[in-house]
Amino acid sequence: MMAKDFLIEFDHEMRQTRKLLERLPGDNLTFRPHPRSKTLGALALHVAGIPSWTTNLLGEDSYDLAPDLSRKEPAQPRDRAEVLAAFDANVARCRSDVAEQDEERLATKWSLKRGTATVVTMLRRAVLRQFLMNHLIHHRGQLAVYLRMLDVPVPALYGPSADED
């Protein structure tokens, strides 16, 4: 996977993600479909933050997940504008980070750790696909379900939705 090929798909997926984030109802950001679920706002902020991971994925050799797992409650945004601003800034930085990569760098290894234990080691190009793109798409799907539960029209993402052609 060359960086330029990844960016074609990245640009499409980020446009689709932004369409969904634009639908966030400002008066329901604390909605939680289940006690173990994140709030709508926290999930949206997580989605907005995923593109920022390239700073670590491409600039460091590993990431320690342990401090993240010790947090009790994820951050809660004040409003939709905060989520969109974070998303836009993170997407721009991510795109720039990826565009600067060459195939040699993408063929180097990166590890996810939990304290002193290594959870997984993968090539950076695979990490971009799995930890960045697939992870974001997974949570974007959750956001679509939250919006449906709140009776917010869900945008067409991969073809028509029940609300849009």
Secondary structure as GFF3:
##gff-version 3
##sequence-region A 1 165
A	DSSP	alpha_helix	3	21	.	.	.	ID=ss1
A	DSSP	three_ten_helix	26	28	.	.	.	ID=ss2
A	DSSP	alpha_helix	40	49	.	.	.	ID=ss3
A	DSSP	three_ten_helix	50	53	.	.	.	ID=ss4
A	DSSP	alpha_helix	54	59	.	.	.	ID=ss5
A	DSSP	beta_strand	62	64	.	.	.	ID=ss6
A	DSSP	alpha_helix	66	69	.	.	.	ID=ss7
A	DSSP	alpha_helix	80	99	.	.	.	ID=ss8
A	DSSP	alpha_helix	103	106	.	.	.	ID=ss9
A	DSSP	beta_strand	109	114	.	.	.	ID=ss10
A	DSSP	beta_strand	117	123	.	.	.	ID=ss11
A	DSSP	alpha_helix	124	127	.	.	.	ID=ss12
A	DSSP	pi_helix	128	134	.	.	.	ID=ss13
A	DSSP	alpha_helix	135	149	.	.	.	ID=ss14
###
